[in-house]
Amino acid sequence: MVRFARFLRVNDIPVNLSSVLDAIKSLSLVDVSKLDLFKSLLRCNFTTGKGEMALFDVLFEKFWLSHASDASRGETDPGTSGPPGCGEDASGVAAQLIQGGVVDDEPGVGQADSLRYSPWALERKKPSQKIRFEESAALYRSMVRLLNRLTKLESRRLSYGLRGRSISLRGVLRKNIQLGGEPVHLIFKRRKPAKWRIVFFCDVSGSMDLYALMAFQFIHVLKKAIPRTEIFFFSTDLTRVTSVFRAENFSTALKKIPDLVTDWGGGTRIGHCLQVFNDNFGHRWLTGKTIIMFYSDGWDRGETDLLQQQMALVKRKAYKVLWLNPLLGTQDYQPICRGIRAALPYTDYFLPATSLYDFRQTEKILTRIIRP
């Protein structure tokens, strides 16, 4: 079922994770041996309009029924029967999915690879593989307008000089008392630019593929607005990618990502990755002027005790911790996976991140934090 959902996403039907879980739960309520009933169940869960139904019917036959024709010709692998997923236990697949099970690159029809989590980094960067993203110029321009206010934020501290927007009476008196007589020397005051640092952790595990493009656009604009932003990608390991997002052009930045990230689409070990950050970068960047931001669904196959320990360390040293979760905006979402449960006690803001409206709320919170 997970492979079929990935197959649909590759072919322009945007299936989200909650729909996959709903489909798996629904399998116990119908007789899956009846093809029409099985197809209707999946169509209800995986399509959102008439425009997708015709494409869904074609993809359904290509993915599921081609296996039946192969089987009739005796071309199935030994020990397998029927379409992929029909012989799998639905609760077992759901458990793998909830606990962060991942799928390799989009499998071709007839591929019988199993779904397993590996704690080791998946070397997914091959010459023939590319991270497939289509830049949305309209979305990017909206992000720029959205975060433009962050470029003008000022701190409450003042600086004094010969130019400015308002006169400092105290400075004028002090200066003229020192010099005495005429002419009168004017001293101006103005607010200093806000010098905050943001450390942004972006989840690039398999479960976050659907949300990657919007996240990358947000990060690229955020880096321009607040130059002291540090960016890290994580799944099974931690990778610093700040240099990539310094590129002025967003398309240029995207092209550089595959050269740096080798564990793209792997499992998720948030605690381990945070430990790597704290050991190597925490002593420099975790201060009272640092804002920590996570962009992740919180699915984790690592050690929750380690995650709690490292989150407590981050919370103790940083000023604020924000967690952006793309699943939070979906209907009936509950933070029940163990990664989120372990991290929430150490999170100041738990925010949705599925639309421009959600990112607008994030921008307002950042503005409030930086300039209270």
C-alpha positions in Angstrom: 0.0 0.0 0.0 2.8 2.4 0.8 4.5 1.6 -2.5 1.3 2.3 -4.3 0.9 5.7 -2.6 4.5 6.5 -3.6 3.7 5.4 -7.2 0.7 7.8 -7.3 2.8 10.7 -6.0 5.4 10.1 -8.7 2.6 10.3 -11.3 1.1 13.6 -10.1 -1.6 12.5 -7.6 -0.6 14.2 -4.3 -1.3 11.4 -1.7 -0.6 12.5 1.8 0.4 10.3 4.8 -3.0 10.5 6.6 -4.7 9.1 3.5 -2.3 6.2 3.4 -3.1 5.4 7.1 -6.9 5.7 6.5 -6.6 3.3 3.5 -4.7 0.8 5.5 -7.3 0.9 8.3 -10.1 0.6 5.9 -8.8 -2.7 4.4 -10.3 -4.6 7.4 -13.7 -3.2 6.6 -14.1 -4.5 3.0 -13.5 -7.7 1.1 -10.3 -6.9 -0.8 -10.8 -10.0 -3.0 -13.5 -8.0 -4.8 -11.5 -5.8 -7.2 -14.2 -3.1 -7.8 -14.7 -2.7 -4.0 -10.9 -2.6 -3.4 -10.5 0.0 -6.2 -13.3 2.2 -4.9 -11.8 2.2 -1.4 -8.5 3.4 -2.7 -10.0 5.9 -5.0 -12.0 7.5 -2.1 -8.8 7.8 0.0 -6.3 8.9 -2.7 -8.3 11.2 -5.0 -9.7 14.6 -4.2 -11.6 15.5 -7.4 -13.0 14.4 -10.7 -9.8 15.5 -12.5 -7.8 12.8 -10.6 -10.2 9.9 -10.9 -9.4 9.1 -14.6 -5.7 9.2 -14.0 -6.1 7.1 -10.8 -8.0 4.4 -12.8 -5.1 4.2 -15.3 -2.5 4.0 -12.6 -4.5 1.5 -10.6 -4.6 -0.9 -13.5 -0.9 -0.4 -14.3 0.2 -1.0 -10.7 -2.1 -3.7 -9.5 -3.5 -5.6 -12.6 -0.2 -5.9 -14.5 1.0 -8.2 -11.7 -2.0 -10.4 -12.3 -1.2 -10.7 -16.0 2.4 -11.4 -15.2 1.3 -14.2 -12.8 -0.9 -15.8 -15.4 2.2 -16.0 -17.7 4.2 -17.5 -14.9 6.4 -14.4 -14.5 6.0 -13.7 -10.8 8.9 -14.2 -8.4 8.9 -17.5 -6.4 7.1 -17.1 -3.2 5.0 -14.1 -4.2 1.5 -14.0 -5.5 -0.9 -11.3 -6.4 -0.2 -7.6 -6.5 2.3 -6.1 -4.1 0.8 -5.4 -0.8 -2.1 -7.8 -1.0 -0.2 -10.5 0.8 1.0 -8.1 3.5 -0.6 -7.8 6.8 -2.2 -4.4 7.0 -1.5 -3.8 10.6 2.1 -4.7 10.1 2.5 -2.2 7.3 0.7 0.4 9.4 3.1 -0.2 12.2 6.1 0.2 9.9 4.6 3.4 8.5 3.8 4.9 11.9 7.3 4.0 13.3 9.0 5.6 10.3 9.4 2.8 7.8 10.7 4.1 4.5 10.5 3.0 0.9 13.5 3.0 -1.5 13.3 5.0 -4.7 10.0 4.8 -6.5 9.7 1.1 -7.4 8.9 0.0 -10.9 5.9 -2.1 -11.5 6.6 -5.7 -10.5 9.3 -4.8 -8.1 9.1 -7.0 -5.0 11.4 -5.2 -2.6 10.3 -5.3 1.0 9.7 -2.3 3.3 12.3 -2.2 6.0 13.8 0.5 8.2 17.6 0.7 8.4 19.4 2.7 11.1 22.2 3.3 8.7 22.3 6.1 6.1 21.0 5.1 2.7 23.4 6.0 -0.1 20.7 7.2 -2.4 22.8 9.7 -4.4 23.5 7.8 -7.7 24.5 9.4 -11.0 21.2 8.5 -12.6 19.1 9.8 -9.7 18.1 13.4 -9.1 15.9 14.9 -6.4 12.9 15.8 -8.5 11.5 19.3 -7.7 9.7 21.7 -9.9 10.2 25.3 -8.7 7.0 27.3 -8.3 8.0 30.9 -9.0 4.6 32.2 -7.7 5.0 30.3 -4.4 8.6 31.6 -4.0 7.5 35.2 -4.6 4.8 34.8 -2.0 7.4 33.5 0.5 9.6 36.6 -0.2 6.6 38.9 0.5 5.7 37.0 3.5 9.2 37.2 5.2 10.1 40.7 3.9 9.3 42.2 7.3 12.0 40.1 9.0 14.7 41.9 7.0 13.7 45.2 8.7 13.6 44.0 12.3 15.5 46.1 14.9 16.5 45.4 18.4 15.6 47.6 21.4 19.2 48.7 21.8 20.2 52.1 20.5 23.2 53.4 18.7 24.2 57.1 18.5 25.7 59.1 15.7 25.6 62.2 13.4 22.7 60.8 11.4 19.5 59.2 12.3 15.7 59.5 12.5 15.4 61.2 15.9 17.5 63.5 18.1 18.9 62.2 21.4 18.4 65.0 23.8 20.6 63.3 26.4 23.4 62.9 23.8 23.1 66.5 22.7 23.4 67.8 26.2 26.3 65.5 27.1 28.2 66.4 23.9 27.7 70.1 24.1 28.7 70.2 27.8 31.9 68.4 26.9 32.7 70.8 24.1 31.1 74.0 25.5 29.9 77.0 23.5 28.7 77.1 20.0 28.0 75.7 17.5 25.4 73.2 18.8 26.3 69.6 18.0 23.3 67.4 17.2 23.4 63.7 18.2 20.9 61.3 16.7 19.7 57.9 18.0 18.5 54.9 16.1 17.8 51.2 16.9 20.5 48.7 16.2 19.7 45.9 13.7 18.5 42.7 15.4 21.3 40.2 15.6 19.6 36.9 16.2 20.7 33.5 15.0 18.3 30.9 13.7 19.3 27.2 13.6 16.9 25.4 11.2 16.7 21.6 11.2 14.9 20.2 8.2 13.7 16.6 8.1 14.6 15.0 4.7 13.4 11.4 5.5 11.1 9.5 3.2 7.9 10.6 5.0 8.7 14.3 4.3 9.2 14.1 0.5 5.8 15.6 -0.1 6.5 18.8 1.8 10.2 19.4 0.8 9.7 22.0 -1.9 7.8 24.5 0.3 10.2 23.9 3.1 13.2 24.6 0.9 11.7 27.8 -0.4 10.9 29.0 3.1 14.5 28.2 4.2 16.1 30.0 1.2 14.0 33.2 1.9 14.6 33.0 5.6 18.4 32.8 5.0 18.2 36.0 3.0 16.0 37.8 5.6 18.2 36.7 8.6 21.8 36.1 7.3 22.8 34.5 10.6 20.7 31.4 9.8 22.3 28.0 9.9 20.6 25.1 8.1 20.9 21.4 8.8 19.3 18.5 7.0 18.7 15.3 9.0 17.3 11.8 8.6 19.6 9.0 9.7 22.5 11.5 9.9 23.0 15.2 10.2 24.3 17.3 7.3 25.1 21.0 7.4 23.8 22.7 4.2 24.1 26.4 5.1 26.5 27.0 2.2 23.9 25.7 -0.3 21.3 28.2 0.7 23.7 31.2 0.4 23.1 31.0 -3.4 21.2 34.0 -4.6 19.1 31.9 -7.0 16.8 29.3 -5.6 17.2 26.9 -8.6 21.0 27.0 -8.1 20.6 26.1 -4.5 18.4 23.1 -5.4 20.9 21.7 -7.8 23.6 21.6 -5.1 21.6 19.7 -2.6 22.2 16.1 -4.0 26.0 16.7 -3.9 25.8 17.2 -0.1 23.0 14.9 1.2 23.7 11.2 1.0 20.9 9.9 3.3 18.0 11.5 1.4 14.8 9.6 2.1 16.2 7.4 4.8 14.8 6.7 8.2 14.7 9.2 11.1 17.0 9.4 14.1 16.3 12.8 15.6 18.0 12.2 18.9 21.2 11.0 17.2 21.3 14.0 14.9 20.7 16.4 17.7 23.5 14.8 19.7 25.9 15.3 16.7 24.8 19.0 16.5 25.2 19.6 20.3 28.6 17.9 20.3 30.0 19.7 17.3 28.2 23.1 17.0 26.2 23.6 20.2 29.0 25.4 22.1 29.2 28.1 19.5 25.6 28.5 18.4 23.4 27.7 21.3 23.1 31.0 23.2 20.4 33.3 24.6 20.1 34.9 21.1 19.5 31.7 19.2 16.1 30.5 18.0 15.8 26.8 17.1 13.4 25.7 14.4 12.5 22.1 13.4 10.6 21.2 10.3 9.6 17.6 10.8 6.6 15.2 11.2 8.3 13.8 14.3 8.4 10.2 13.2 11.4 8.7 14.8 13.0 5.2 14.9 15.8 6.3 17.2 16.0 6.2 21.0 13.4 8.4 22.6 15.5 8.7 25.8 18.3 10.2 23.8 15.9 12.5 22.0 14.6 13.8 25.3 18.1 14.3 26.7 19.2 16.3 23.6 16.0 18.3 23.4 16.4 19.3 27.1 20.0 20.5 26.4 18.8 22.6 23.4 15.9 24.0 25.4 18.2 25.0 28.3 20.7 26.9 26.1 18.6 28.4 23.3 16.1 31.3 23.6 13.1 29.6 22.0 12.3 26.3 20.2 9.8 26.2 17.4 8.5 22.9 15.8 6.8 23.1 12.4 4.9 20.0 11.6 3.2 19.6 8.2 0.8 17.0 9.6 -0.5 19.3 12.2 -2.7 21.0 9.6 -4.4 17.8 8.6 -7.8 16.9 10.0 -7.9 14.8 13.2 -4.1 14.9 13.7 -3.0 13.9 17.1 0.7 14.1 18.2 0.9 10.4 19.2 4.1 9.2 17.5 6.9 8.8 20.0 9.2 11.3 18.5 6.7 14.2 18.8 5.7 13.0 22.3 9.4 13.1 23.4 10.0 16.6 21.9 6.9 18.5 22.8 7.7 19.1 26.5 10.8 21.1 25.3 9.0 23.0 22.5 7.8 26.6 23.0 5.7 26.7 19.8 4.1 23.7 18.0 2.9 25.0 14.6 1.4 23.6 11.4 3.3 24.1 8.1 1.2 23.0 5.2 0.2 26.4 3.5 1.2 30.0 3.1 -1.2 30.9 5.9 0.6 28.6 8.3 4.0 30.2 7.3 2.4 33.6 7.9 1.6 32.7 11.4 5.2 31.4 11.8 6.5 34.8 10.6 4.3 36.6 13.1 5.7 34.5 15.9 9.3 35.1 14.8 8.6 38.8 14.6 7.2 38.8 18.1 10.2 36.8 19.5 12.8 38.9 17.8 11.2 42.3 18.6 9.0 41.8 21.7 
